[in-house]
Amino acid sequence: MAQAHRREWAFVLAATVRVTRDIDLAEECVQDAYARALERWARDGVPAAPGAWLTTVARRRALDLLRRNARFARSLPLLADDRDETEPDRDERHDVADDRLRLIFTCCHPALATPAQVALTLRLLCGLRTAEIAQAFLVSEPTMAARITRAKKKIAAARIPYRVPGAPELPERIEAVLSVVHLVFTTGHTAPAGDALVRGDLVERSRDLARMLRLLLPADGEVAGLLALIILTHARSATRISERGELALLEDQDRSRWDRGAITEGAALVQEALRARTPGRFALMAAIAAVHASAASFEATNWAQIVALYDRLATVWPSPVVALNRAAAIGLADGPAAGLLALDQLSGEPALAGYRYFAAARADFLRRLGRGGEAGEAYRQALALTGNEVERQFLRRRLATLER
């Protein structure tokens, strides 16, 4: 059942919203379908096509409620698309890609603030619980629940359409969608909390969404860049955990186990993305990932090129995290003293004060410089800010090494 939730949630919800035109009602029906599956599958076994089974049950439940409560006429204007309503619905899985695209563009409508866009996408497209989303945003669960509720009400009140925008609207809408898909990927690539380093379902979901966007906008360099970034970063996934179940940093990974087919695909997409007149942030981040992927070893990595790419990225997308990553690259290009100096220049940045990777980067450079006491303090600070257990174990091991 857990696997069915991870893999099928977005498919089932998107298909059900197409029937209800009401997100809350669709969620209720999908939850009912999962509850029925929990009982039925335990007795009869998991069906051959669990997603189709769930979709059928959820949509039948939705139609039943709409008829019973006479809500159909009132629901249609809330999330209307331009589909011909006189045509019967096709097979539940036939339009699933279009359904998910409709849903993500609904979630990322410019009428919603960016935090609400992200929260809705994580809730509706990824099936995360409100508590998990709250943890990712570092807010309380009631605060996040209220934020999601307000966003849904705004969709209804503003009559935000449930459709993929037309060509004239796409340029102003695609940036928000790309940002949200990227955040879904980063949330899956390193889960903010829990026992597992990776949320594979979120990684897979983000990659699927990026591929769908690529089909929708094949000439868009930023779409190509985002897809390349996801593919190249995930190509290293098999080596991020050692055989002992411990976190393996980039310098310790066995590069012979990296997915070379994925790296080839990603590198080609990077070349395409960089041909844009002014490469955007996703193209530049993908280019950085390509430099890592093409290096024969950690020591052979062209760190100077990575610093130069971060310099360009900082002009296109100035952010504290970009500055942090640039500082870390400087430390690997010019030595730990240079890296520590670059990090310390960011110490007054409020957004990095509670960011675990800032403290961890300082700890690593201090350790390399032989300043064990200061390194230990920084490791303890990073540990206090880290919720993922795999990362916490890594930090504990580093700290224990210093304290011997």
KERO-993459 format. One record per residue (C-alpha): residue number from 1; residue in three letters; x, y, z. Coordinates in steps of 0.2 Angstrom, whole numbers, plus 5000, padded with zeros to 4 digits. Example, Ala and Ser with C-alpha at 12.3 -4.5 7.8 and 13.67 -1.06 7.14 Angstrom:
# residues 2
+-----+-----+------+------+------+
!   k !   r !   xx !   yy !   zz !
+-----+-----+------+------+------+
!   1 ! ALA ! 5062 ! 4978 ! 5039 !
!   2 ! SER ! 5068 ! 4995 ! 5036 !
+-----+-----+------+------+------+
//
This chain:
# residues 404
+-----+-----+------+------+------+
!   k !   r !   xx !   yy !   zz !
+-----+-----+------+------+------+
!   1 ! MET ! 5000 ! 5000 ! 5000 !
!   2 ! ALA ! 5014 ! 5012 ! 5004 !
!   3 ! GLN ! 5022 ! 5009 ! 4987 !
!   4 ! ALA ! 5005 ! 5012 ! 4979 !
!   5 ! HIS ! 5003 ! 5028 ! 4988 !
!   6 ! ARG ! 5020 ! 5034 ! 4982 !
!   7 ! ARG ! 5019 ! 5029 ! 4964 !
!   8 ! GLU ! 5001 ! 5031 ! 4960 !
!   9 ! TRP ! 4995 ! 5046 ! 4971 !
!  10 ! ALA ! 4998 ! 5060 ! 4958 !
!  11 ! PHE ! 4990 ! 5049 ! 4944 !
!  12 ! VAL ! 4975 ! 5045 ! 4953 !
!  13 ! LEU ! 4972 ! 5063 ! 4960 !
!  14 ! ALA ! 4975 ! 5071 ! 4944 !
!  15 ! ALA ! 4962 ! 5060 ! 4935 !
!  16 ! THR ! 4950 ! 5063 ! 4948 !
!  17 ! VAL ! 4951 ! 5081 ! 4948 !
!  18 ! ARG ! 4947 ! 5081 ! 4930 !
!  19 ! VAL ! 4930 ! 5073 ! 4935 !
!  20 ! THR ! 4926 ! 5084 ! 4950 !
!  21 ! ARG ! 4934 ! 5101 ! 4945 !
!  22 ! ASP ! 4936 ! 5103 ! 4964 !
!  23 ! ILE ! 4952 ! 5099 ! 4973 !
!  24 ! ASP ! 4945 ! 5096 ! 4990 !
!  25 ! LEU ! 4932 ! 5084 ! 4984 !
!  26 ! ALA ! 4945 ! 5075 ! 4973 !
!  27 ! GLU ! 4957 ! 5072 ! 4988 !
!  28 ! GLU ! 4942 ! 5066 ! 4998 !
!  29 ! CYS ! 4938 ! 5053 ! 4985 !
!  30 ! VAL ! 4956 ! 5047 ! 4982 !
!  31 ! GLN ! 4958 ! 5045 ! 5001 !
!  32 ! ASP ! 4942 ! 5035 ! 5001 !
!  33 ! ALA ! 4949 ! 5024 ! 4987 !
!  34 ! TYR ! 4965 ! 5021 ! 4996 !
!  35 ! ALA ! 4955 ! 5016 ! 5012 !
!  36 ! ARG ! 4945 ! 5004 ! 5002 !
!  37 ! ALA ! 4961 ! 4997 ! 4994 !
!  38 ! LEU ! 4968 ! 4994 ! 5011 !
!  39 ! GLU ! 4954 ! 4983 ! 5015 !
!  40 ! ARG ! 4951 ! 4975 ! 4998 !
!  41 ! TRP ! 4969 ! 4971 ! 4994 !
!  42 ! ALA ! 4972 ! 4963 ! 5011 !
!  43 ! ARG ! 4958 ! 4951 ! 5007 !
!  44 ! ASP ! 4960 ! 4948 ! 4988 !
!  45 ! GLY ! 4978 ! 4953 ! 4984 !
!  46 ! VAL ! 4985 ! 4968 ! 4975 !
!  47 ! PRO ! 4978 ! 4970 ! 4957 !
!  48 ! ALA ! 4988 ! 4969 ! 4942 !
!  49 ! ALA ! 4986 ! 4988 ! 4939 !
!  50 ! PRO ! 4984 ! 4996 ! 4956 !
!  51 ! GLY ! 4984 ! 5014 ! 4949 !
!  52 ! ALA ! 4969 ! 5010 ! 4937 !
!  53 ! TRP ! 4960 ! 5001 ! 4951 !
!  54 ! LEU ! 4962 ! 5016 ! 4963 !
!  55 ! THR ! 4957 ! 5029 ! 4949 !
!  56 ! THR ! 4941 ! 5019 ! 4944 !
!  57 ! VAL ! 4936 ! 5018 ! 4963 !
!  58 ! ALA ! 4940 ! 5037 ! 4966 !
!  59 ! ARG ! 4931 ! 5043 ! 4951 !
!  60 ! ARG ! 4916 ! 5032 ! 4954 !
!  61 ! ARG ! 4915 ! 5039 ! 4971 !
!  62 ! ALA ! 4917 ! 5057 ! 4965 !
!  63 ! LEU ! 4903 ! 5055 ! 4952 !
!  64 ! ASP ! 4892 ! 5047 ! 4966 !
!  65 ! LEU ! 4895 ! 5061 ! 4977 !
!  66 ! LEU ! 4892 ! 5074 ! 4964 !
!  67 ! ARG ! 4875 ! 5066 ! 4959 !
!  68 ! ARG ! 4870 ! 5064 ! 4977 !
!  69 ! ASN ! 4874 ! 5081 ! 4983 !
!  70 ! ALA ! 4869 ! 5090 ! 4967 !
!  71 ! ARG ! 4886 ! 5098 ! 4967 !
!  72 ! PHE ! 4890 ! 5095 ! 4949 !
!  73 ! ALA ! 4884 ! 5111 ! 4942 !
!  74 ! ARG ! 4892 ! 5121 ! 4956 !
!  75 ! SER ! 4909 ! 5112 ! 4954 !
!  76 ! LEU ! 4911 ! 5115 ! 4935 !
!  77 ! PRO ! 4915 ! 5133 ! 4936 !
!  78 ! LEU ! 4928 ! 5131 ! 4949 !
!  79 ! LEU ! 4941 ! 5122 ! 4939 !
!  80 ! ALA ! 4935 ! 5122 ! 4921 !
!  81 ! ASP ! 4946 ! 5118 ! 4906 !
!  82 ! ASP ! 4943 ! 5119 ! 4888 !
!  83 ! ARG ! 4939 ! 5100 ! 4885 !
!  84 ! ASP ! 4923 ! 5097 ! 4876 !
!  85 ! GLU ! 4912 ! 5091 ! 4890 !
!  86 ! THR ! 4900 ! 5082 ! 4878 !
!  87 ! GLU ! 4914 ! 5069 ! 4874 !
!  88 ! PRO ! 4915 ! 5054 ! 4886 !
!  89 ! ASP ! 4930 ! 5051 ! 4897 !
!  90 ! ARG ! 4943 ! 5040 ! 4889 !
!  91 ! ASP ! 4952 ! 5026 ! 4898 !
!  92 ! GLU ! 4958 ! 5032 ! 4915 !
!  93 ! ARG ! 4976 ! 5031 ! 4911 !
!  94 ! HIS ! 4976 ! 5037 ! 4893 !
!  95 ! ASP ! 4977 ! 5056 ! 4898 !
!  96 ! VAL ! 4987 ! 5054 ! 4914 !
!  97 ! ALA ! 5002 ! 5064 ! 4908 !
!  98 ! ASP ! 4990 ! 5079 ! 4902 !
!  99 ! ASP ! 4981 ! 5077 ! 4919 !
! 100 ! ARG ! 4997 ! 5079 ! 4929 !
! 101 ! LEU ! 5002 ! 5094 ! 4919 !
! 102 ! ARG ! 4985 ! 5102 ! 4921 !
! 103 ! LEU ! 4987 ! 5099 ! 4940 !
! 104 ! ILE ! 5004 ! 5106 ! 4941 !
! 105 ! PHE ! 5000 ! 5122 ! 4931 !
! 106 ! THR ! 4985 ! 5124 ! 4942 !
! 107 ! CYS ! 4996 ! 5123 ! 4958 !
! 108 ! CYS ! 5009 ! 5135 ! 4950 !
! 109 ! HIS ! 4996 ! 5148 ! 4945 !
! 110 ! PRO ! 5003 ! 5166 ! 4947 !
! 111 ! ALA ! 4988 ! 5171 ! 4958 !
! 112 ! LEU ! 4996 ! 5160 ! 4971 !
! 113 ! ALA ! 5012 ! 5165 ! 4981 !
! 114 ! THR ! 5027 ! 5155 ! 4978 !
! 115 ! PRO ! 5027 ! 5146 ! 4995 !
! 116 ! ALA ! 5009 ! 5141 ! 4992 !
! 117 ! GLN ! 5013 ! 5135 ! 4975 !
! 118 ! VAL ! 5027 ! 5124 ! 4982 !
! 119 ! ALA ! 5016 ! 5117 ! 4996 !
! 120 ! LEU ! 5002 ! 5113 ! 4985 !
! 121 ! THR ! 5013 ! 5104 ! 4973 !
! 122 ! LEU ! 5021 ! 5094 ! 4987 !
! 123 ! ARG ! 5004 ! 5090 ! 4993 !
! 124 ! LEU ! 4994 ! 5086 ! 4977 !
! 125 ! LEU ! 5007 ! 5080 ! 4965 !
! 126 ! CYS ! 5019 ! 5071 ! 4978 !
! 127 ! GLY ! 5006 ! 5065 ! 4990 !
! 128 ! LEU ! 5016 ! 5072 ! 5005 !
! 129 ! ARG ! 5007 ! 5073 ! 5022 !
! 130 ! THR ! 5005 ! 5091 ! 5029 !
! 131 ! ALA ! 5017 ! 5087 ! 5043 !
! 132 ! GLU ! 5030 ! 5082 ! 5030 !
! 133 ! ILE ! 5028 ! 5098 ! 5021 !
! 134 ! ALA ! 5028 ! 5108 ! 5037 !
! 135 ! GLN ! 5045 ! 5100 ! 5041 !
! 136 ! ALA ! 5052 ! 5105 ! 5024 !
! 137 ! PHE ! 5047 ! 5123 ! 5026 !
! 138 ! LEU ! 5052 ! 5123 ! 5045 !
! 139 ! VAL ! 5035 ! 5129 ! 5050 !
! 140 ! SER ! 5022 ! 5121 ! 5062 !
! 141 ! GLU ! 5009 ! 5108 ! 5055 !
! 142 ! PRO ! 4994 ! 5120 ! 5059 !
! 143 ! THR ! 5003 ! 5134 ! 5050 !
! 144 ! MET ! 5006 ! 5123 ! 5034 !
! 145 ! ALA ! 4988 ! 5116 ! 5035 !
! 146 ! ALA ! 4981 ! 5134 ! 5035 !
! 147 ! ARG ! 4992 ! 5139 ! 5020 !
! 148 ! ILE ! 4987 ! 5124 ! 5010 !
! 149 ! THR ! 4968 ! 5127 ! 5014 !
! 150 ! ARG ! 4970 ! 5146 ! 5009 !
! 151 ! ALA ! 4978 ! 5141 ! 4993 !
! 152 ! LYS ! 4964 ! 5129 ! 4988 !
! 153 ! LYS ! 4951 ! 5142 ! 4992 !
! 154 ! LYS ! 4960 ! 5155 ! 4981 !
! 155 ! ILE ! 4960 ! 5142 ! 4967 !
! 156 ! ALA ! 4941 ! 5141 ! 4969 !
! 157 ! ALA ! 4938 ! 5159 ! 4972 !
! 158 ! ALA ! 4948 ! 5165 ! 4957 !
! 159 ! ARG ! 4942 ! 5151 ! 4946 !
! 160 ! ILE ! 4959 ! 5146 ! 4941 !
! 161 ! PRO ! 4957 ! 5135 ! 4926 !
! 162 ! TYR ! 4962 ! 5116 ! 4927 !
! 163 ! ARG ! 4972 ! 5116 ! 4911 !
! 164 ! VAL ! 4989 ! 5118 ! 4903 !
! 165 ! PRO ! 4991 ! 5136 ! 4898 !
! 166 ! GLY ! 4991 ! 5141 ! 4879 !
! 167 ! ALA ! 5007 ! 5147 ! 4871 !
! 168 ! PRO ! 5005 ! 5165 ! 4875 !
! 169 ! GLU ! 5003 ! 5162 ! 4894 !
! 170 ! LEU ! 5018 ! 5149 ! 4895 !
! 171 ! PRO ! 5032 ! 5161 ! 4896 !
! 172 ! GLU ! 5026 ! 5169 ! 4912 !
! 173 ! ARG ! 5020 ! 5153 ! 4920 !
! 174 ! ILE ! 5035 ! 5141 ! 4916 !
! 175 ! GLU ! 5047 ! 5148 ! 4928 !
! 176 ! ALA ! 5036 ! 5144 ! 4943 !
! 177 ! VAL ! 5033 ! 5127 ! 4937 !
! 178 ! LEU ! 5052 ! 5123 ! 4934 !
! 179 ! SER ! 5056 ! 5130 ! 4952 !
! 180 ! VAL ! 5043 ! 5119 ! 4960 !
! 181 ! VAL ! 5048 ! 5103 ! 4950 !
! 182 ! HIS ! 5066 ! 5107 ! 4955 !
! 183 ! LEU ! 5061 ! 5108 ! 4973 !
! 184 ! VAL ! 5052 ! 5092 ! 4972 !
! 185 ! PHE ! 5068 ! 5084 ! 4966 !
! 186 ! THR ! 5079 ! 5092 ! 4979 !
! 187 ! THR ! 5067 ! 5086 ! 4993 !
! 188 ! GLY ! 5068 ! 5068 ! 4986 !
! 189 ! HIS ! 5087 ! 5068 ! 4982 !
! 190 ! THR ! 5090 ! 5072 ! 5001 !
! 191 ! ALA ! 5075 ! 5070 ! 5012 !
! 192 ! PRO ! 5074 ! 5084 ! 5025 !
! 193 ! ALA ! 5070 ! 5071 ! 5038 !
! 194 ! GLY ! 5068 ! 5053 ! 5041 !
! 195 ! ASP ! 5078 ! 5037 ! 5041 !
! 196 ! ALA ! 5081 ! 5036 ! 5022 !
! 197 ! LEU ! 5093 ! 5048 ! 5013 !
! 198 ! VAL ! 5083 ! 5048 ! 4997 !
! 199 ! ARG ! 5064 ! 5049 ! 4993 !
! 200 ! GLY ! 5065 ! 5039 ! 4977 !
! 201 ! ASP ! 5046 ! 5042 ! 4973 !
! 202 ! LEU ! 5049 ! 5061 ! 4973 !
! 203 ! VAL ! 5065 ! 5059 ! 4962 !
! 204 ! GLU ! 5055 ! 5049 ! 4950 !
! 205 ! ARG ! 5040 ! 5061 ! 4951 !
! 206 ! SER ! 5051 ! 5076 ! 4947 !
! 207 ! ARG ! 5060 ! 5067 ! 4933 !
! 208 ! ASP ! 5043 ! 5062 ! 4925 !
! 209 ! LEU ! 5036 ! 5080 ! 4926 !
! 210 ! ALA ! 5052 ! 5087 ! 4919 !
! 211 ! ARG ! 5051 ! 5075 ! 4904 !
! 212 ! MET ! 5033 ! 5080 ! 4902 !
! 213 ! LEU ! 5038 ! 5098 ! 4901 !
! 214 ! ARG ! 5051 ! 5094 ! 4889 !
! 215 ! LEU ! 5038 ! 5087 ! 4877 !
! 216 ! LEU ! 5027 ! 5102 ! 4880 !
! 217 ! LEU ! 5042 ! 5115 ! 4877 !
! 218 ! PRO ! 5055 ! 5106 ! 4867 !
! 219 ! ALA ! 5064 ! 5122 ! 4862 !
! 220 ! ASP ! 5065 ! 5129 ! 4880 !
! 221 ! GLY ! 5083 ! 5129 ! 4886 !
! 222 ! GLU ! 5078 ! 5130 ! 4904 !
! 223 ! VAL ! 5067 ! 5115 ! 4903 !
! 224 ! ALA ! 5081 ! 5106 ! 4895 !
! 225 ! GLY ! 5093 ! 5112 ! 4909 !
! 226 ! LEU ! 5081 ! 5106 ! 4923 !
! 227 ! LEU ! 5079 ! 5089 ! 4915 !
! 228 ! ALA ! 5098 ! 5088 ! 4912 !
! 229 ! LEU ! 5101 ! 5093 ! 4931 !
! 230 ! ILE ! 5089 ! 5080 ! 4937 !
! 231 ! ILE ! 5096 ! 5066 ! 4926 !
! 232 ! LEU ! 5115 ! 5070 ! 4929 !
! 233 ! THR ! 5113 ! 5072 ! 4948 !
! 234 ! HIS ! 5102 ! 5056 ! 4950 !
! 235 ! ALA ! 5115 ! 5047 ! 4939 !
! 236 ! ARG ! 5126 ! 5046 ! 4955 !
! 237 ! SER ! 5112 ! 5039 ! 4966 !
! 238 ! ALA ! 5119 ! 5021 ! 4967 !
! 239 ! THR ! 5135 ! 5027 ! 4975 !
! 240 ! ARG ! 5128 ! 5039 ! 4988 !
! 241 ! ILE ! 5126 ! 5026 ! 5001 !
! 242 ! SER ! 5141 ! 5014 ! 5005 !
! 243 ! GLU ! 5139 ! 4995 ! 5007 !
! 244 ! ARG ! 5138 ! 4998 ! 5026 !
! 245 ! GLY ! 5123 ! 5010 ! 5024 !
! 246 ! GLU ! 5133 ! 5026 ! 5027 !
! 247 ! LEU ! 5133 ! 5042 ! 5018 !
! 248 ! ALA ! 5147 ! 5043 ! 5004 !
! 249 ! LEU ! 5153 ! 5060 ! 4999 !
! 250 ! LEU ! 5157 ! 5064 ! 4981 !
! 251 ! GLU ! 5176 ! 5061 ! 4984 !
! 252 ! ASP ! 5172 ! 5044 ! 4991 !
! 253 ! GLN ! 5160 ! 5037 ! 4978 !
! 254 ! ASP ! 5165 ! 5023 ! 4966 !
! 255 ! ARG ! 5163 ! 5032 ! 4949 !
! 256 ! SER ! 5163 ! 5016 ! 4939 !
! 257 ! ARG ! 5145 ! 5013 ! 4946 !
! 258 ! TRP ! 5138 ! 5029 ! 4940 !
! 259 ! ASP ! 5125 ! 5028 ! 4926 !
! 260 ! ARG ! 5134 ! 5032 ! 4911 !
! 261 ! GLY ! 5119 ! 5031 ! 4899 !
! 262 ! ALA ! 5111 ! 5044 ! 4910 !
! 263 ! ILE ! 5126 ! 5055 ! 4910 !
! 264 ! THR ! 5127 ! 5054 ! 4891 !
! 265 ! GLU ! 5109 ! 5059 ! 4890 !
! 266 ! GLY ! 5111 ! 5073 ! 4903 !
! 267 ! ALA ! 5127 ! 5080 ! 4894 !
! 268 ! ALA ! 5118 ! 5081 ! 4878 !
! 269 ! LEU ! 5104 ! 5091 ! 4886 !
! 270 ! VAL ! 5117 ! 5103 ! 4894 !
! 271 ! GLN ! 5124 ! 5107 ! 4877 !
! 272 ! GLU ! 5107 ! 5111 ! 4871 !
! 273 ! ALA ! 5103 ! 5121 ! 4886 !
! 274 ! LEU ! 5119 ! 5132 ! 4885 !
! 275 ! ARG ! 5115 ! 5136 ! 4867 !
! 276 ! ALA ! 5102 ! 5148 ! 4873 !
! 277 ! ARG ! 5107 ! 5166 ! 4870 !
! 278 ! THR ! 5108 ! 5169 ! 4889 !
! 279 ! PRO ! 5108 ! 5152 ! 4898 !
! 280 ! GLY ! 5097 ! 5153 ! 4914 !
! 281 ! ARG ! 5100 ! 5146 ! 4931 !
! 282 ! PHE ! 5095 ! 5128 ! 4927 !
! 283 ! ALA ! 5106 ! 5127 ! 4912 !
! 284 ! LEU ! 5121 ! 5133 ! 4923 !
! 285 ! MET ! 5117 ! 5121 ! 4937 !
! 286 ! ALA ! 5116 ! 5107 ! 4925 !
! 287 ! ALA ! 5133 ! 5112 ! 4917 !
! 288 ! ILE ! 5140 ! 5111 ! 4935 !
! 289 ! ALA ! 5133 ! 5094 ! 4937 !
! 290 ! ALA ! 5140 ! 5089 ! 4920 !
! 291 ! VAL ! 5158 ! 5094 ! 4925 !
! 292 ! HIS ! 5156 ! 5083 ! 4941 !
! 293 ! ALA ! 5149 ! 5069 ! 4930 !
! 294 ! SER ! 5163 ! 5070 ! 4917 !
! 295 ! ALA ! 5178 ! 5070 ! 4929 !
! 296 ! ALA ! 5187 ! 5054 ! 4930 !
! 297 ! SER ! 5190 ! 5056 ! 4949 !
! 298 ! PHE ! 5187 ! 5069 ! 4962 !
! 299 ! GLU ! 5205 ! 5075 ! 4961 !
! 300 ! ALA ! 5203 ! 5077 ! 4942 !
! 301 ! THR ! 5188 ! 5088 ! 4944 !
! 302 ! ASN ! 5190 ! 5105 ! 4936 !
! 303 ! TRP ! 5186 ! 5115 ! 4951 !
! 304 ! ALA ! 5191 ! 5132 ! 4943 !
! 305 ! GLN ! 5178 ! 5129 ! 4929 !
! 306 ! ILE ! 5165 ! 5125 ! 4943 !
! 307 ! VAL ! 5169 ! 5141 ! 4952 !
! 308 ! ALA ! 5168 ! 5151 ! 4935 !
! 309 ! LEU ! 5151 ! 5143 ! 4932 !
! 310 ! TYR ! 5145 ! 5148 ! 4950 !
! 311 ! ASP ! 5151 ! 5166 ! 4946 !
! 312 ! ARG ! 5139 ! 5166 ! 4931 !
! 313 ! LEU ! 5125 ! 5158 ! 4941 !
! 314 ! ALA ! 5127 ! 5171 ! 4954 !
! 315 ! THR ! 5123 ! 5185 ! 4942 !
! 316 ! VAL ! 5108 ! 5175 ! 4934 !
! 317 ! TRP ! 5101 ! 5169 ! 4951 !
! 318 ! PRO ! 5109 ! 5178 ! 4966 !
! 319 ! SER ! 5105 ! 5168 ! 4981 !
! 320 ! PRO ! 5113 ! 5163 ! 4998 !
! 321 ! VAL ! 5114 ! 5145 ! 4993 !
! 322 ! VAL ! 5123 ! 5149 ! 4977 !
! 323 ! ALA ! 5135 ! 5159 ! 4986 !
! 324 ! LEU ! 5138 ! 5145 ! 4999 !
! 325 ! ASN ! 5141 ! 5132 ! 4985 !
! 326 ! ARG ! 5153 ! 5144 ! 4976 !
! 327 ! ALA ! 5163 ! 5146 ! 4992 !
! 328 ! ALA ! 5164 ! 5127 ! 4994 !
! 329 ! ALA ! 5170 ! 5126 ! 4976 !
! 330 ! ILE ! 5183 ! 5139 ! 4980 !
! 331 ! GLY ! 5189 ! 5129 ! 4994 !
! 332 ! LEU ! 5192 ! 5114 ! 4983 !
! 333 ! ALA ! 5200 ! 5124 ! 4969 !
! 334 ! ASP ! 5211 ! 5135 ! 4980 !
! 335 ! GLY ! 5213 ! 5126 ! 4996 !
! 336 ! PRO ! 5203 ! 5125 ! 5013 !
! 337 ! ALA ! 5209 ! 5142 ! 5019 !
! 338 ! ALA ! 5202 ! 5151 ! 5004 !
! 339 ! GLY ! 5186 ! 5141 ! 5006 !
! 340 ! LEU ! 5184 ! 5146 ! 5024 !
! 341 ! LEU ! 5187 ! 5164 ! 5020 !
! 342 ! ALA ! 5174 ! 5164 ! 5007 !
! 343 ! LEU ! 5162 ! 5155 ! 5019 !
! 344 ! ASP ! 5166 ! 5168 ! 5033 !
! 345 ! GLN ! 5161 ! 5182 ! 5022 !
! 346 ! LEU ! 5144 ! 5174 ! 5021 !
! 347 ! SER ! 5142 ! 5173 ! 5040 !
! 348 ! GLY ! 5131 ! 5188 ! 5041 !
! 349 ! GLU ! 5118 ! 5181 ! 5029 !
! 350 ! PRO ! 5102 ! 5177 ! 5039 !
! 351 ! ALA ! 5096 ! 5164 ! 5027 !
! 352 ! LEU ! 5111 ! 5153 ! 5030 !
! 353 ! ALA ! 5111 ! 5155 ! 5049 !
! 354 ! GLY ! 5100 ! 5140 ! 5051 !
! 355 ! TYR ! 5106 ! 5130 ! 5036 !
! 356 ! ARG ! 5114 ! 5114 ! 5040 !
! 357 ! TYR ! 5126 ! 5114 ! 5025 !
! 358 ! PHE ! 5133 ! 5130 ! 5029 !
! 359 ! ALA ! 5139 ! 5124 ! 5046 !
! 360 ! ALA ! 5144 ! 5107 ! 5039 !
! 361 ! ALA ! 5155 ! 5116 ! 5025 !
! 362 ! ARG ! 5164 ! 5126 ! 5039 !
! 363 ! ALA ! 5167 ! 5111 ! 5049 !
! 364 ! ASP ! 5175 ! 5102 ! 5034 !
! 365 ! PHE ! 5187 ! 5116 ! 5030 !
! 366 ! LEU ! 5191 ! 5119 ! 5048 !
! 367 ! ARG ! 5195 ! 5100 ! 5050 !
! 368 ! ARG ! 5206 ! 5100 ! 5034 !
! 369 ! LEU ! 5215 ! 5115 ! 5042 !
! 370 ! GLY ! 5218 ! 5105 ! 5058 !
! 371 ! ARG ! 5208 ! 5117 ! 5069 !
! 372 ! GLY ! 5199 ! 5102 ! 5078 !
! 373 ! GLY ! 5191 ! 5112 ! 5092 !
! 374 ! GLU ! 5182 ! 5124 ! 5080 !
! 375 ! ALA ! 5178 ! 5110 ! 5068 !
! 376 ! GLY ! 5169 ! 5101 ! 5082 !
! 377 ! GLU ! 5159 ! 5116 ! 5087 !
! 378 ! ALA ! 5154 ! 5118 ! 5069 !
! 379 ! TYR ! 5149 ! 5099 ! 5067 !
! 380 ! ARG ! 5139 ! 5100 ! 5083 !
! 381 ! GLN ! 5130 ! 5115 ! 5075 !
! 382 ! ALA ! 5127 ! 5106 ! 5059 !
! 383 ! LEU ! 5120 ! 5091 ! 5069 !
! 384 ! ALA ! 5108 ! 5101 ! 5078 !
! 385 ! LEU ! 5101 ! 5108 ! 5062 !
! 386 ! THR ! 5100 ! 5091 ! 5053 !
! 387 ! GLY ! 5084 ! 5080 ! 5052 !
! 388 ! ASN ! 5090 ! 5066 ! 5040 !
! 389 ! GLU ! 5096 ! 5052 ! 5050 !
! 390 ! VAL ! 5109 ! 5046 ! 5037 !
! 391 ! GLU ! 5117 ! 5063 ! 5037 !
! 392 ! ARG ! 5116 ! 5064 ! 5056 !
! 393 ! GLN ! 5126 ! 5048 ! 5057 !
! 394 ! PHE ! 5139 ! 5055 ! 5045 !
! 395 ! LEU ! 5141 ! 5070 ! 5056 !
! 396 ! ARG ! 5142 ! 5060 ! 5072 !
! 397 ! ARG ! 5156 ! 5050 ! 5064 !
! 398 ! ARG ! 5166 ! 5065 ! 5059 !
! 399 ! LEU ! 5163 ! 5073 ! 5076 !
! 400 ! ALA ! 5169 ! 5057 ! 5085 !
! 401 ! THR ! 5185 ! 5056 ! 5074 !
! 402 ! LEU ! 5189 ! 5074 ! 5080 !
! 403 ! GLU ! 5186 ! 5070 ! 5099 !
! 404 ! ARG ! 5197 ! 5055 ! 5099 !
+-----+-----+------+------+------+
//
